């Protein structure tokens, strides 16, 4: 929500906690707790179909006056405009496009879960809180 990037644009793999160092989302990320973002697209997304079926939202290119951003930023912006701005990152779910990145992130994720006291994939109660969404 503060405009922080997860990865530098010119780098394939960069640990998120280094880029979120000045973000209020860092404590949530470090405890693998979900947090709200404006836009996110990391290989997996679950989208409510209502903006597409009820509001005419569609995948598109930027129009004049808009930043020529990626489709995920434009789609998120259109979702926000129609009242569907509940976008969240779930750090306990990670995906990757490359095998070495998947292996590295999986190793880091399992180590973080052990350090936080996760048992059989279930977060400890102090980290298992719902996301409190802020409005635009």
C-alpha positions in Angstrom: 0.0 0.0 0.0 3.1 2.2 0.4 4.4 1.7 -3.1 7.2 -0.7 -2.2 8.4 -3.2 -4.8 9.1 -6.8 -3.8 11.8 -7.3 -6.4 14.1 -4.9 -8.3 12.9 -4.7 -11.9 16.3 -5.8 -13.2 16.7 -8.8 -10.9 15.1 -12.3 -11.1 15.5 -13.3 -7.5 15.8 -11.0 -4.5 14.8 -11.9 -0.9 11.6 -9.8 -0.1 12.6 -8.9 3.4 15.5 -6.8 2.1 13.2 -4.7 -0.1 10.6 -4.3 2.5 13.1 -3.0 5.1 11.4 0.4 5.4 7.8 -0.8 4.9 5.1 -1.2 7.6 4.5 -4.6 5.9 7.8 -6.1 7.1 6.6 -7.4 10.4 3.7 -9.2 8.7 6.1 -10.6 6.0 8.5 -11.8 8.7 5.8 -13.7 10.5 4.4 -15.1 7.2 1.1 -13.3 7.9 -1.0 -12.0 5.0 -1.1 -8.2 4.4 -2.8 -5.8 2.1 -1.2 -4.5 -1.1 -2.4 -2.3 -3.9 -1.4 -4.8 -6.6 0.3 -8.1 -6.6 0.9 -10.8 -9.2 3.5 -13.4 -8.5 2.6 -16.3 -10.6 -0.7 -17.1 -8.8 -3.8 -15.0 -8.4 -7.3 -15.6 -7.2 -9.7 -13.1 -8.7 -13.4 -12.4 -7.8 -15.2 -12.6 -11.2 -17.7 -9.8 -10.3 -15.6 -6.9 -11.7 -15.4 -8.8 -15.0 -19.1 -9.8 -15.2 -20.8 -6.9 -13.5 -18.5 -3.9 -14.1 -16.9 -4.6 -17.5 -13.3 -4.9 -16.2 -11.0 -6.7 -18.6 -7.4 -7.4 -19.2 -6.1 -4.4 -21.3 -3.3 -2.2 -22.3 -2.8 1.3 -20.8 -4.9 4.1 -22.4 -3.8 7.7 -22.9 -3.0 9.4 -19.6 -2.2 6.1 -17.8 1.2 4.7 -17.0 2.1 2.0 -19.4 2.2 -0.5 -16.5 1.9 -4.2 -16.6 -1.6 -5.8 -16.9 -1.6 -6.7 -13.2 -1.2 -3.1 -12.1 -3.9 -2.0 -14.5 -6.2 -4.8 -13.5 -5.7 -4.0 -9.8 -6.4 -0.3 -10.4 -9.6 -1.3 -12.3 -10.6 -3.6 -9.4 -10.1 -0.8 -6.9 -12.2 1.6 -9.0 -15.1 -0.9 -8.8 -14.8 -1.5 -5.1 -12.8 -4.7 -5.2 -9.5 -3.4 -3.8 -9.0 -6.3 -1.3 -5.6 -7.5 -2.6 -3.3 -9.3 -0.3 0.0 -11.1 -0.3 0.2 -14.4 1.6 3.9 -14.9 2.3 3.3 -18.5 3.4 2.4 -19.3 -0.2 5.3 -18.9 -2.7 5.6 -19.7 -6.3 8.5 -19.4 -8.8 9.1 -19.5 -12.5 12.6 -21.0 -12.2 13.6 -24.3 -10.4 16.5 -22.8 -8.5 14.4 -20.0 -7.2 11.7 -22.4 -6.2 14.2 -24.5 -4.3 15.8 -21.5 -2.6 12.5 -19.9 -1.6 11.1 -23.3 -0.4 14.1 -23.8 1.8 13.8 -20.2 3.2 10.1 -20.6 3.7 10.4 -23.9 5.6 13.2 -22.5 7.8 11.0 -19.5 8.6 8.0 -21.7 9.5 10.1 -23.8 11.9 11.6 -20.6 13.5 8.1 -19.2 14.0 6.7 -22.5 15.5 4.5 -23.6 12.7 3.2 -27.1 13.1 2.2 -29.2 10.1 1.6 -26.1 8.0 -0.6 -24.4 10.5 0.6 -21.0 11.8 0.7 -20.4 15.6 -2.4 -18.6 16.9 -0.6 -15.3 17.4 0.1 -15.1 13.7 -3.2 -16.4 12.5 -5.1 -13.1 12.3 -7.4 -11.9 9.5 -6.2 -9.1 7.3 -7.8 -5.7 8.2 -8.3 -4.1 4.8 -8.1 -0.4 4.4 -10.2 1.4 1.8 -8.8 3.5 -1.0 
